[in-house]
Amino acid sequence: MKANFSLLSIILFSIILSCQSPAINEQVLLNELYNNLIEQRKYTYEVAYSEGFLNEKPSFILFGTGKLTRNSDRSISRFYFGPKAHKKEHAFFALNNAGYYTEQIKSTIYEESSADVLADSLQSAILLNPEILLNLIETKDKLEVCQVKGGLQFEFYNKTMKRHLIIESDKENKLLSKVSIHQKAYNNRDYVRSWSFNFLNKDEYQVQLAICEKQYEDANRLFL
């Protein structure tokens, strides 16, 4: 932990940042976000995922409510999900035990072949592996930091990979609120994948979980 913190501090110390009005301490804020991701082992949240070409209607949308628990070599995810924010009547389970993956879908319309897509949509890789934040800093060509409504926005640019990644964090709680990946596609158009997170406390999660469980039970009762 200390070694990682020192590495992050050294890297950030050498970065010249723009978009700094009003003045903000980027090094401290990124350190806080990184340490929060490292230290937190359990997340209960709502997620909205979308992908498609920039400034066009998304080609795929997914909403989920669930729990992600992880440690150094194991992660467990349980989610209810669906294509509409108010109706999550499908269930997803994923277990990664030291590289051994198990995924299960309980749905009337989504098939097991969709498991990898669902896992990637309901979870952001940076929640599963916060070390990705270090890699983004090390491999970036440019980093911009701006204040946005409710928090901060970090933009990492990588010219070699023709990609830039946007991370937004809640300034008060140092939580990850949004991740967007912009990748150059054919005709030099931006293809964007985006995750937006709403983290829930225990009581909020139990309320939303009860709603999702009932929707799931009702959908499967009708199907049978």
Helices and strands as residue ranges (DSSP letters): H 2-13, H 26-39, E 42-53, E 60-70, E 74-82, E 90-97, E 100-106, G 112-114, H 115-122, H 125-128, H 131-139, E 142-148, E 151-158, E 163-170, E 175-184, G 186-188, E 190-199, H 202-223
